[in-house]
Amino acid sequence: MIDMQECEVVLEFEQLGIKGLCDRLTLIDFNNSCNILGGSSVLNTMLYIRGSHRDFDQWESFGNPGWEYDDVLPYFKKSQDQRNPFLAQNTTYHSTDITSGIETSIQFYEKMLFIRGYLTVQDSPFNTPLSPTYLQAAQEMGYNIVDINGEQQI
């Protein structure tokens, strides 16, 4: 593993107070950002986030037929095995386990092979007990809790 503190390509960002947060410093550790291909994503936070609907739609508008978000969404769904029961209910944007009611092991295997994607997406088993409190506070401030891969992306 690379020690990002000793990496020659580490970017040295200055942390600044943010007025909307009473001049508190940001919570992101900018000292661990690298000036390398992939940027901060090379740190791999293990989040499953699809590209923006607008980006795909724009690619098609630039003359790339078949790249509109509605055209690529079936491929995202095909590759995904969504394990969060709340998100899996939204079958417009997520694949689900539709293997219930299968009679034989061959049918079960075929359903698993062709319906569930190879990319398992699930919640982290490590959650702070404060998570519900943070979400409730955000809702009380008027923020909507959204599915980042659903209809309304951030």
C-alpha positions as CSV (number, residue, x, y, z in Angstrom):
1,M,0.0,0.0,0.0
2,I,1.2,3.5,-0.8
3,D,1.7,5.9,2.1
4,M,0.0,9.0,0.7
5,Q,1.8,11.2,3.2
6,E,5.1,10.2,1.7
7,C,3.9,10.2,-1.9
8,E,5.8,12.7,-4.3
9,V,2.5,13.5,-6.1
10,V,0.5,14.6,-3.0
11,L,-1.3,17.8,-3.6
12,E,-1.0,20.3,-0.7
13,F,-4.4,21.9,-0.4
14,E,-5.0,24.5,2.3
15,Q,-8.0,23.9,4.5
16,L,-10.2,27.0,4.8
17,G,-13.1,27.8,7.1
18,I,-16.5,27.7,5.4
19,K,-19.0,30.5,6.2
20,G,-22.0,28.2,6.1
21,L,-20.3,26.0,8.7
22,C,-19.4,28.8,11.1
23,D,-15.9,29.0,9.7
24,R,-15.2,25.4,10.6
25,L,-12.7,23.5,8.6
26,T,-13.9,21.0,6.0
27,L,-14.1,17.4,7.1
28,I,-12.2,16.0,4.1
29,D,-8.5,15.4,4.6
30,F,-7.1,17.2,1.6
31,N,-3.6,16.2,2.5
32,N,-4.3,12.7,1.2
33,S,-5.2,13.9,-2.3
34,C,-2.8,12.9,-5.1
35,N,-2.0,14.4,-8.4
36,I,-2.3,11.1,-10.3
37,L,-4.5,9.6,-12.9
38,G,-7.9,9.1,-11.3
39,G,-7.4,11.8,-8.7
40,S,-8.8,11.2,-5.3
41,S,-10.8,8.2,-6.6
42,V,-7.6,6.1,-6.4
43,L,-8.2,6.1,-2.7
44,N,-11.2,3.9,-3.3
45,T,-14.0,4.8,-0.8
46,M,-15.9,1.7,-2.1
47,L,-18.9,3.7,-3.2
48,Y,-21.1,2.6,-6.1
49,I,-22.0,5.8,-8.0
50,R,-23.1,5.9,-11.6
51,G,-22.4,8.8,-13.9
52,S,-24.7,11.7,-14.0
53,H,-27.8,11.4,-16.2
54,R,-26.9,14.8,-17.7
55,D,-23.5,13.6,-18.7
56,F,-24.8,10.6,-20.7
57,D,-27.5,12.7,-22.3
58,Q,-24.9,15.3,-23.3
59,W,-22.7,12.6,-24.9
60,E,-25.6,11.5,-27.1
61,S,-26.3,15.1,-28.0
62,F,-22.7,15.4,-29.2
63,G,-23.4,12.8,-31.8
64,N,-22.9,9.5,-29.9
65,P,-26.2,7.5,-30.5
66,G,-26.9,5.0,-27.8
67,W,-25.3,6.9,-25.0
68,E,-28.4,8.6,-23.6
69,Y,-28.9,7.7,-19.9
70,D,-32.0,5.7,-20.7
71,D,-30.0,3.7,-23.2
72,V,-27.2,2.8,-20.8
73,L,-29.4,2.3,-17.7
74,P,-30.2,-1.4,-18.6
75,Y,-26.5,-2.2,-18.6
76,F,-26.0,-0.6,-15.2
77,K,-29.0,-2.7,-13.9
78,K,-27.7,-5.9,-15.6
79,S,-24.4,-5.6,-13.9
80,Q,-25.8,-4.8,-10.5
81,D,-26.8,-7.0,-7.6
82,Q,-28.4,-4.5,-5.2
83,R,-28.6,-6.0,-1.7
84,N,-30.2,-2.9,0.1
85,P,-33.9,-3.9,0.3
86,F,-35.1,-0.3,0.3
87,L,-33.2,0.6,-2.9
88,A,-34.0,-2.8,-4.6
89,Q,-37.7,-1.8,-4.4
90,N,-37.0,0.8,-7.1
91,T,-36.8,-1.5,-10.1
92,T,-36.7,1.4,-12.5
93,Y,-33.1,2.1,-11.4
94,H,-31.9,-1.1,-9.6
95,S,-31.8,-4.8,-10.4
96,T,-33.5,-7.1,-7.9
97,D,-33.5,-10.7,-6.9
98,I,-36.5,-12.1,-8.7
99,T,-35.6,-15.7,-8.1
100,S,-38.6,-16.3,-5.8
101,G,-40.9,-19.2,-6.8
102,I,-38.2,-21.1,-8.8
103,E,-38.9,-24.8,-8.8
104,T,-35.6,-26.5,-9.9
105,S,-32.0,-25.9,-9.2
106,I,-31.3,-25.4,-12.9
107,Q,-33.9,-22.7,-13.2
108,F,-32.5,-21.1,-10.0
109,Y,-29.0,-21.2,-11.5
110,E,-30.3,-19.6,-14.8
111,K,-32.1,-16.9,-12.9
112,M,-29.0,-16.1,-10.8
113,L,-26.8,-16.1,-13.8
114,F,-28.9,-14.0,-16.1
115,I,-30.8,-11.7,-13.7
116,R,-28.5,-10.8,-10.8
117,G,-25.5,-8.8,-11.8
118,Y,-21.9,-9.7,-10.9
119,L,-21.4,-6.4,-9.0
120,T,-22.8,-6.7,-5.5
121,V,-23.9,-3.4,-4.0
122,Q,-24.7,-3.3,-0.4
123,D,-24.5,-1.2,2.7
124,S,-21.4,-1.2,4.8
125,P,-21.8,-3.4,7.9
126,F,-19.9,-0.7,9.8
127,N,-22.4,2.1,10.6
128,T,-22.2,4.6,13.4
129,P,-25.2,4.8,15.7
130,L,-25.3,8.5,14.8
131,S,-26.2,7.9,11.1
132,P,-30.0,8.1,11.7
133,T,-29.5,11.3,13.7
134,Y,-27.5,12.9,10.8
135,L,-30.1,11.9,8.3
136,Q,-32.9,13.2,10.5
137,A,-31.1,16.5,11.0
138,A,-30.6,16.9,7.3
139,Q,-34.3,16.3,6.7
140,E,-35.2,18.8,9.4
141,M,-33.0,21.4,7.6
142,G,-35.0,20.8,4.4
143,Y,-32.7,18.3,2.6
144,N,-34.1,15.3,0.8
145,I,-32.6,11.9,1.3
146,V,-32.1,10.6,-2.2
147,D,-30.8,7.5,-3.9
148,I,-27.6,8.7,-5.6
149,N,-28.2,6.3,-8.4
150,G,-31.9,6.9,-8.7
151,E,-34.0,9.5,-10.5
152,Q,-32.8,12.5,-8.6
153,Q,-29.0,12.5,-8.4
154,I,-27.1,14.9,-6.3
